[in-house]
Amino acid sequence: MANKSQEELQESQLKECVEDLLRRLQFADLQAQTSPDKLVLLVARVKNARIEIYPNDHNPPHFHVKVNGEEYCASYRIDTLERLAGYLPAYLEREVLKWAQENQVLLMRKWTSSRPTIVAARS
């Protein structure tokens, strides 16, 4: 009887751990792009759009918006929210820019944390 209770407790704890991990990974959503070396950090979802940051991407700090794979896509500077490239329908661009304005600090933190760390060589 004690063994059964122990097994049930372990199973319950394992289930809780898995559920917690799934919650934490909800926005991590790292996925391979064209090559296994290119990863995408999903920052958020706005309507049916994905707000993404690419690690090791070029300056200025910016984010990408993708809708339904490649149906619509655009990129925006984080500091000015200026569109750098691409196109989104006006209704969706308004929603994305509203979200981005409210979350500029988060976007910059995600941009900064996804940059490579350069380790200085010791003399």
N, C-alpha and C positions, 0 to 999 in steps of 0.2 A: 504494500500500500504506500509506504514512504517513497519507494522508487517511482511510482506513478506520479505522485505529487511533485517530486523533484523533476521528472521529465516534463510535466505540464508547466512548471515554473520556468524551466529552461526554454521551452517552446514559446511561452508567452513573452519572455525577455527577448528572444530572437526576433519575434514578430514586431515588437516595439522598436528594436534596433533597425530593422529593415524599413519600417514606416518612417522613422526619423531620417534615415539616410535618403529615402525617396523625397521627402520634403526638402531636405537640404540641397539635393541635386536638381530641384525643379528649374532653377535658373542657371545652373552651370552649363548644361546642354552643350558640352564640347563635342564637336563633330568634325570629321575630316572633310576637307573641301576637295580640290582637284588633286592634291597629293597628301600623303599621310603626314607630311611636315607642316602643312598649313591648317591651323586650328581656328575655330570661331568661338568667341565668347558671347553667348546669348545674355544680354543685359536685361531685356524685358520684352513683353509682347504688348502692342498697342493695337487694338482692334484685331485685324488679321495680319498685322505686320510684325516682323521680328526686328528688334533693335540689337545690332551686333557690333562688336569691336574685334578687330583682327590683331592678335599679338604680333609684335614686330612690324606693324604697318608704318608707313611713312608719315612724317609730319605734314601739316599741323594736326594736332589732336582732333580726331573726327570719329563719327560713328556711321555705320551703314544701316540702311533700312531695306528689308527684302519682304516682298509680298508674294505668296504662292510660288515659292521657288524663285524663278527669275521673271515672273510676269511684269512686275514693277520693281525698280530698285533705285535708290538714291543715297548720297552720302552728304553729311552736314558737319560743319565745324562745331566743336563743342563750345567754344568761347562765344562766338557770334551767332550761332545757329544758321549761318549762311549755307545755302545749298552749294556743294562743290561740284556735284555731277549727278546725272540721272533725272528721273521723273517719278513723281507720285501724283495720283489724282488729288485735286485741291482739298476735298473733304478729309482725306487721309493725311495729307501733309499738315493741315491745321491741327489735327489730333496728335500727330507725332511731335510737332513743334511745341504744342502746349505741354505734352508730357516731358519733352526734353528741357524746356525752360524750368519746369518744376523740379527737374532731377539733374541739373548741370553738375552739381557737386558729385553726385553718384557717378555720372558719366566720366568726369575727370579722374575720379578715384579708380574706376575700372580701367581707364586708359593707362594711367600711371602704373597700376599694379600689373598690367599685362606686358609692360616693357621689359626687355631683358636686363638683367643686372650685370654690370661690367665690373669685374674684379681686377683691381690694379695689380700688376705684377710686382712682387717684392724684390727689392734690390739685394 
